[in-house]
Amino acid sequence: MRTMSQLWQNYKNKEPEKALVFTEDELGEVRGMIRYFIKDRVKCGVIGLSGGIDSAVVAYLAVEALGAENVYGLMLPSATNTPEDLAYAKRVATCLGIGHETIDIEPVLRAYIRTNPCVNSDRLTKGNTKARIRMTHLNACSNANAAKDMRVLGTDNKTESMMGYFTKHGDGGVDLNPIGDLYKTQVRQLAREIGVPKGIINRAPTAGLWKGQTDEGEMGITYDELDKVLLGLELECTKPFIAEMTGVDMDKIKMVFERNKKSQHKREMPPAPKIFW
């Protein structure tokens, strides 16, 4: 694998795309590393299958690592999910031959809204509540299969993590995150390598939290632009330098830096005062 120093050389040569894209040899190595990561930590895993690329990649890698008999998929649609979401999720489960079931989360969501009007105060709060309901189902499945040592496999990628584009105690509440160190660009590349259906790879990424919602629309930047900026941030580059190397608009770069800073609390354990030392 390339070192951070080598990635820096690519970046300063105005080749951020080259820094983000794996070579063929690197791609095989990454695939093997993630497979070993999963196998070394769990015996059995449950995954929330959304019909999107991230959950599909994790499911494919989990089956490679653990075998289809040790991977279980939960499809947890709400009223704002499309029939296509569910169809693609089922296609992944069927192609991989894993056990799976569908649980409509709308009845639970309506119960939340009846007992706590705050849940329905705005679409973001409601969307985050959906994510937390889904994680409750996933953790319940894990608990119920404790004898199998089942764990919840996360599906968030590095781009989402650095932007705080995940729900605290929702999709962030997992036991391990196999693609957590891969930018979205790299997840797409790995998806092609392992045979994820093209229809899933080419779909506009969406969390399905409200009708018409897409990741890029909500964030106000494409994933191609975002990954280049985030790599610059990871390499500790200045905003003007990132703008020069990537050609991304400065307002977008400032937005990315600000969102990364504001979401730091999502990437840390809850702080506690130090009493004894």
N, C-alpha and C positions, 0 to 999 in steps of 0.2 A: 504493500500500500504506500501511496505517496505520503510524505511528511507534511506538516503544516508549513515548513519552509518551502517545499516544492509548490504547494498550493499558493503561497504568497508570490512566488515567481510567476505563476500563471496569471495571477490577479494583476500584478503591477505591469505585466505585458499586455494589459487590456484583453485578456482571454479568460474572463470569469466563467464562460461556458465550459472551457476546457478543464477548469478547476473543479467544476461541479459534476462533470460527466465521468463515469468510471471507464477505464479501459476494459477490454474483454477479460483479461486476466484478473483485474481488480474486481470485476463484477462476480466472477466465480468465487473469489476469496470472500467477498462480502456475504454472498449467499451461504457459504459454508460457516462463516463466523456467526451469523444470526441463527442458523440451524443449531449450531453447537450451544449458543447462548440459551436457547429455549430448552434443549434436551438436558442441559446441565442443571437447570433450575426447577423444572416441573416434570411431573409424570403425566399430567392430564390437564387440558386447558379448555376454557369456554370463551367464545368470542362473540361480540355483538356484530352481526352481519348487516351492513347498511345498504349494500348494493353498490358501494363506492370502492375506489381503488385501494385505499389504505387497509380496510378490513379484509379485502380479497387477498392482498399480498400477505398479510399476517396469517390468514387461514391456510394459504398454500404452503408457506414456510413451516407452520405448525404441523401440518400433516407430514411434511418431509422429515421433521424432527421427531415426532411422537407416534406417527401412524394414524390413519383415519379413525381407528377405533378409540383413540384417546383425545379426540378433538370434538367439541360440541358447539353448534352454532345456535344463537338466539336471534330471531328477527323480531324487532320491537317497534313496529310502525305506529305512527299517530295519524291524525286526520290530515296533516300537512305533507305526509309522504305520498309520493306518486305510486301508481301500480308498477311503474318501471323499477322503482327502488326495490320493491319486494321481489319482482321477477328476477332481477339480477342477483339479489341475495340468495334466492332459492337456487339459481343456476350454479353459483359457487358451491353451495352445499352439496348439490347433486353431482356436480363434476368431481368433487373431491371424495364423495361417498361418506360424508360425516353425518352423524345424527344431528337433527335440528328440529326446532319448533318455532311457531309464530305466536307471539303474545301481543295483542292490541293494548297499547298503554292508555288509550283514551278514557276508559272508565276510571282509572286511577287519577288521571289528570283532572277530570271533571270533579272528582271527590276533593282533590286539593283545592280547586277553585271555589267549591261550595264552602269549605271550612276556612279558607284563608284568601280573601279577595286580593291580597298583595300578589298572589301568583299570576293574576290576570291583569295586573296594573299596566304592563307594557309588554311588547312582544319579546324583548330580550329576557325579561324575568320568566315569562312563560316558557321560552325556548330552553333556558337553563334548567327549569324544573323538569322538562321532558328528559333532558340528558341525565339528571339525577335519578329520575324514576327508572330509566333504562339501567343505570349502574346498580340500582337496588335489585333489580331482577337478576343481573349477572352475578352479583355477589351472593344472592340467595341460592342460585344454582350451584355456585362454588361451595357454599356452606353445606348444601344438601348432599354433595358428593365428596365430603371431606375424607371419606374412607379411600377414595381414589386419589387423594391429594390434588384435587382439581384447583386450578388457579385461574384468575381472570387475566386474559391476554389483552393488553392495550393496543390501540390502533392509531395513536397520535404520532405524527412525524415531527421532525426537528423544526421545520418551518412553522408549524402550528405552535409548538412549544415556545419558541423564541418570541413569537408574536402574542403569546397568551391567548391564542385562538382555540381555547378548549374550556370546558366548564369545570371549575373547581368542585371537587367531590362528585363530578359527573363523569365524563369520559376520562378525566384525569385520575379517577379513583381506582386504579388498576394495580395488579400485583407485579407485573413486569411489562415493559414496553419494547417489543422486539425491533421496531423501526424508528425508535426515538432519536437515533443519531443520523438519520437520513433526511436530507432535504427533499421536498416534493419532487423536484427534478429527478433525483436519484430513485425515489420510490417508483416513478413512472418507468424509468429505465429497468429497474429490477422486475417490475410487473411484466414487461415484455419478455424478459429473459426466462421467467418461470412459467409463462404460458397463461397468464390471466386473460380472459376474453377481451378482445379489442373493444367491444362495446362499452365495457367497464372502464378501460383505460382512457377512452376518448370522451367520456361523459364530463360535463361541467361539474367540478367538485361542489357538493352541497351537503350541509348537515341536516337539511330538511326540517329546520326549526320553524319556518313559516313559509307560506306559499310563495314561490318565485325566488326564494333565498338561494344565493350562490356564495361560495367562499370569496371569490374575487370581487364580486359586486359589493359584498359587505365590507371588505377591507379596503376597497378602492385602489387596488393594484393587482396586476397579474402575478401568478406564481413565478413566471420566468423572471420578471423584474425583481420580485420580492426575494427570491433565492440569491440573486446576485448582490443585493443590498445586505442581506443577512450574513452572507459569507464575508463581506467586507467588515461588518460589525464584529463578527467572530475573530477576524484577523486584526482587530483593533485599529482599523483605518479611520481616518477622519471623514466627515461628510463630504467636503469638497473633493477629496481624493476619490471616494466612491463614485461621486457624480462624474468625474473625469474618466474613470476606468469603465464605467457601465453605461453611461449615457442616460441614466434614469434621472427624472426630474427631481430637483432639490426638495421641493415640497413633499414629494413622496418619501424621499430618504429621511427627512425630518420626522414624518409621521411614523415611519418604521422604528426609528430610534426611540421616539416617545412611547410607542406602544410596548416596545421591549422593556423600557424602564418601568412603566406603570404596572406591568404584569409580573414583575419580579417575584411578588409575594406568592404567585401561583406555583412557582418552581422551587419553593423552599418549604421546609417543615415549619409548622406554626411556631413562632418564637415564644420562649418562656424566660422569665428572669432567672439569672444565675444566683442561687441562694448559698450553695456550699461550693468550696473550691479547695 
